[in-house]
Amino acid sequence: MADRVFNFSPGPATLPYEVLEKAGRDVVNFKETGIGLIEISHRSKEFMAVAEEAEKNLRDLMQIPDNYKVLFLQGGASSQFFMVPMNLLGKGKKATYLNTGTWAKKAIKEAQLFGEVEVAYSSEKANFNRVPKQGEYTVADDSEYLYYVSNNTIYGTEFAEVPQTDKMLISDMSSDILSRPVDVSRFGLIFAGAQKNLGPAGVTIVIIRDDLLDRTPANTPTMLSYKTHADKGSMFNTPPCFAVYVVGEVLKWLKKMGGVAAMEKINREKAALLYGAIDSSDYYRGHAEKDSRSLMNVTFNLATPELEAKFIAGAAAIGLNGLKGHRSIGGCRASIYNAFPVEGVVKLVEFMKDFAAKNPVA
Ligand SMILES: *Cc1c(COP(=O)(O)O)cnc(C)c1O
């Protein structure tokens, strides 16, 4: 293996090394065709097979029911902030949102362009250090859907459970899709940008219940209607071929690792190591409340910003990269998605102990 550092970047993020190596070869010469992967037609039988296999593996891994479509779209997860209400809301209609951080807020802003938005919960005053428990908010009877961000990448909070409601659920799972099993049948729509837990930037996965495809208002631009892409198997226009291919390879890797339940077990072990290190002394303070802690993004602070800067630089010097927290909360963040190796977490925990011993706080 080439010299690799442990990359704690929040996204784009660490991918399985074997996937990177294979992608490198396939980009140059795809399956001995003499053509590079990113040079072949998206309608060639070779690429069609790639896209079909990726969809099939996603369906297997997430046990996606037959009455759901899987779409490979562009425009990032951020485009789903407006595509969801553009297709599923409308003047005079209401939707309920849980404001648990930056990505939720941005989605709320877009939804307000299309209909009435009820913000049923917000942890903004506490700098988004938690997600609501069941019963801490109510959803209006006339709401079309309840929207929530299952993992708040920036703050390091995550819903431990899918919210209980008889309303249709819509979730932004950009930073925790495939990190643990979810019952897709409880959702109207799930979306995720690939670059956190699934692959490279450039493709966004949308899983949508098929009865929702007929709700889109007639004056919706063709490219922004889910039905356009559903009807054409995400081949209405040129899909992001390379990103779809890499997602497909990551899904194969995930299957080899034992699937989503096996992944969840490893993810819990990794997170427990880090939270254990945080909780073992007062030196590190976790940002998230304990029962809201994310398995994917572990956020913590040291006594001062200066000490944090020293910590981040010292970690980078021994090959632990990307630990700087998001500018909106500062501090440190260790993103430990599916492909992030346990050894990197062990090394970080050792460094945390070592750093605390060598840099006592007066
Ligand atoms: C990163 C992220 C986004 C934004 O994704 P883009 O693909 O950059 O638009 C949205 N939601 C969550 C939860 C994220 O982590």
The ligand as an SDF file (V2000), in Angstrom:
LIG
                    3D

 15 15  0  0  0  0  0  0  0  0999 V2000
  -22.4010   17.4670    3.4400 C   0  0  0  0  0  0  0  0  0  0  0  0
  -23.8570   17.4620    3.7230 C   0  0  0  0  0  0  0  0  0  0  0  0
  -24.7950   18.0960    2.8750 C   0  0  0  0  0  0  0  0  0  0  0  0
  -24.3770   18.8890    1.6600 C   0  0  0  0  0  0  0  0  0  0  0  0
  -23.9430   18.0660    0.6480 O   0  0  0  0  0  0  0  0  0  0  0  0
  -23.5270   18.6540   -0.7810 P   0  0  0  0  0  0  0  0  0  0  0  0
  -23.4400   17.3940   -1.6070 O   0  0  0  0  0  0  0  0  0  0  0  0
  -22.2420   19.3620   -0.6260 O   0  0  0  0  0  0  0  0  0  0  0  0
  -24.6090   19.5500   -1.2670 O   0  0  0  0  0  0  0  0  0  0  0  0
  -26.1270   17.9860    3.1970 C   0  0  0  0  0  0  0  0  0  0  0  0
  -26.5410   17.3170    4.2830 N   0  0  0  0  0  0  0  0  0  0  0  0
  -25.6740   16.7120    5.1270 C   0  0  0  0  0  0  0  0  0  0  0  0
  -26.2000   15.9780    6.3180 C   0  0  0  0  0  0  0  0  0  0  0  0
  -24.3140   16.7650    4.8600 C   0  0  0  0  0  0  0  0  0  0  0  0
  -23.4530   16.1580    5.7040 O   0  0  0  0  0  0  0  0  0  0  0  0
  1  2  1  0
  2  3  1  0
  2 14  2  0
  3  4  1  0
  3 10  2  0
  4  5  1  0
  5  6  1  0
  6  7  2  0
  6  8  1  0
  6  9  1  0
 10 11  1  0
 11 12  2  0
 12 13  1  0
 12 14  1  0
 14 15  1  0
M  END
$$$$
